[in-house]
Amino acid sequence: MPPDLEGRIDERGLRKLGISFAHAAVAGALPRHHGDPFDRMLIAQAQSEGLTLVTRDRVFSAYGIPVLKA
């Protein structure tokens, strides 16, 4: 990771997405298709925020979220 990653993100006008209690609640209620807690949080955020995930992990599609295959 480049040392100035946060600055690069800000320069490009990208939005940083923090983890909220609502995201945590959704992640905890997800079916156990995926066991990785970090990936489950990404799935919960995508569901909550209406986002598309970019991944090679085929299991993400089981959650009914938009997935852009990398």
DRENVODREN-780309 format. One record per residue (C-alpha): residue number from 1; chain; x, y, z. Coordinates in pm, whole numbers. Example, Ala and Ser with C-alpha at 12.3 -4.5 7.8 and 13.67 -1.06 7.14 Angstrom:
<nodes>
node n 1 chain A u 1230 v -450 w 780
node n 2 chain A u 1367 v -106 w 714
</nodes>
This chain:
<nodes>
node n 1 chain A u 0 v 0 w 0
node n 2 chain A u 144 v 337 w -93
node n 3 chain A u 217 v 561 w 208
node n 4 chain A u 4 v 839 w 56
node n 5 chain A u -300 v 621 w -22
node n 6 chain A u -540 v 836 w 180
node n 7 chain A u -423 v 1148 w -3
node n 8 chain A u -468 v 978 w -340
node n 9 chain A u -819 v 877 w -243
node n 10 chain A u -903 v 1233 w -140
node n 11 chain A u -752 v 1379 w -461
node n 12 chain A u -975 v 1160 w -675
node n 13 chain A u -1289 v 1261 w -487
node n 14 chain A u -1361 v 908 w -370
node n 15 chain A u -1580 v 855 w -66
node n 16 chain A u -1443 v 667 w 233
node n 17 chain A u -1693 v 424 w 378
node n 18 chain A u -1665 v 365 w 750
node n 19 chain A u -1811 v 70 w 934
node n 20 chain A u -2132 v 157 w 1117
node n 21 chain A u -2335 v -29 w 1378
node n 22 chain A u -2599 v -84 w 1110
node n 23 chain A u -2338 v -253 w 889
node n 24 chain A u -2233 v -475 w 1179
node n 25 chain A u -2594 v -576 w 1246
node n 26 chain A u -2646 v -671 w 882
node n 27 chain A u -2318 v -866 w 876
node n 28 chain A u -2420 v -1058 w 1186
node n 29 chain A u -2755 v -1152 w 1032
node n 30 chain A u -2616 v -1275 w 699
node n 31 chain A u -2653 v -1642 w 608
node n 32 chain A u -2326 v -1831 w 650
node n 33 chain A u -2244 v -1870 w 280
node n 34 chain A u -1911 v -1701 w 353
node n 35 chain A u -1709 v -1755 w 670
node n 36 chain A u -1459 v -1470 w 640
node n 37 chain A u -1569 v -1186 w 874
node n 38 chain A u -1404 v -913 w 665
node n 39 chain A u -1575 v -1035 w 349
node n 40 chain A u -1906 v -1057 w 536
node n 41 chain A u -1865 v -692 w 636
node n 42 chain A u -1802 v -595 w 273
node n 43 chain A u -2118 v -782 w 175
node n 44 chain A u -2317 v -610 w 451
node n 45 chain A u -2190 v -268 w 340
node n 46 chain A u -2276 v -343 w -22
node n 47 chain A u -2628 v -447 w 79
node n 48 chain A u -2679 v -147 w 308
node n 49 chain A u -2534 v 115 w 76
node n 50 chain A u -2648 v -23 w -262
node n 51 chain A u -2291 v -84 w -378
node n 52 chain A u -2134 v -321 w -631
node n 53 chain A u -1843 v -535 w -514
node n 54 chain A u -1544 v -612 w -734
node n 55 chain A u -1415 v -959 w -653
node n 56 chain A u -1308 v -1296 w -785
node n 57 chain A u -1481 v -1473 w -497
node n 58 chain A u -1782 v -1660 w -640
node n 59 chain A u -1950 v -1692 w -300
node n 60 chain A u -2038 v -1319 w -293
node n 61 chain A u -2305 v -1375 w -558
node n 62 chain A u -2498 v -1599 w -316
node n 63 chain A u -2594 v -1284 w -121
node n 64 chain A u -2786 v -1123 w -406
node n 65 chain A u -2560 v -820 w -433
node n 66 chain A u -2424 v -678 w -757
node n 67 chain A u -2080 v -828 w -824
node n 68 chain A u -1832 v -716 w -1088
node n 69 chain A u -1602 v -1010 w -1148
node n 70 chain A u -1236 v -912 w -1142
</nodes>
